[in-house]
Amino acid sequence: MKDYLVKAYAFDGFVRIYGAKTTDLVEEARLKHDTWPAATAALGRVLTASVIMGAMYKGDMELSIRIDGNGPLGGVVATTNALGEVRGYVGNPHVHMSTNANKLAVGAVVGKDGFIHVTKNLKVRDIYTSSAALQTGEIGDDFAYYFASSEQVPSSVGLGVLVNDDNSVKASGGFILQLLPGAQSKPDLIDEIENNIKNLRPISDLIREGYSPEMIINEITKGKHEFVEYLDLKYACDCTRDRFARGLTSLGKDELQSMIDNNLTIETVCHFCQTKYFFTIDDFKALQKETLGYSS
């Protein structure tokens, strides 16, 4: 089953819900960053939540999520868009902890003291960032709190990642359910939703057993939904050599001249995909001429 997302309206239009399978893209992220199991789970949960959030928008936009906890993971960063593309990384990929029940201790590696920051670039107005304090470091709870406190949208967030004995990703996915205007005036409806989610088995177990995003949504709504959108998901980075070259020009002419004088070769590495770009003395001279308007 490929990675994809479905959106549905449920309970007579008082709820919107997204379900996603992200196993392949999280495995690609693991391979690129060589993450250990708990780090893989943390990154996978953030990638899943991020790509679902991106699907809440349309057009040429970009959404960046940064989770800064006080745990040994050193933070998580993810960037997504409305096209189902997502990329991300962790500060320290070689971190692993497990609980006494032999479950991945995501909250311990992330840390519960810190913040989640969401930066929205809708390409039609100023870029702005909103933040919320971390609640548990387990990611799902933290996103739910962010939606309620920063966007005033009551939400339930379920995220899960299972890792094989060889550290590869066995299953990954999640859902985000949000109450729409008028829902909070219906206590019976809220009780029904809470009871359905309380009895829902872990998302990663469902994905492992072959549940599709549609089936996960059906488990939550008990059939009271209508699917309205499908979106393929993938891990994708937009880095280019030209972009890194433009970044080098920000060093200024004196620094570029120093690298030329010392015959330096620079290696740059993309944080998101680990692609390496090399720049030589000839490249620095070209940058001087083409971008800064002079040559040494």
ABEGO torsion letter per residue (X at the ends): XBBBBBBBBBGGGABBBBBBBAAAAAAAAAAAAGBBAAAAAAAAAAAAAAAAAAAABBEBBBBBBBBBBABAAGEBBBBBBAAGBBBBBBABABBBBBBAAGBBBAAAAAEABEBBBBBBBAGABBBBBBBBBBAAGAGAAAAAAAAAAAAGBBBBBBBBBBBBAAGBBABBEEBBBBBBBGAAABAAAAAAAAAAAAABBBAAAAAAAGBBAAAAAAAAAGGBBBBABBBBBBBBBABBAAAAAAAAAAAEAAAAAAAAAAGBBBBBBBAAAGBBBBBBAAAAAAAAAAAAGBBX
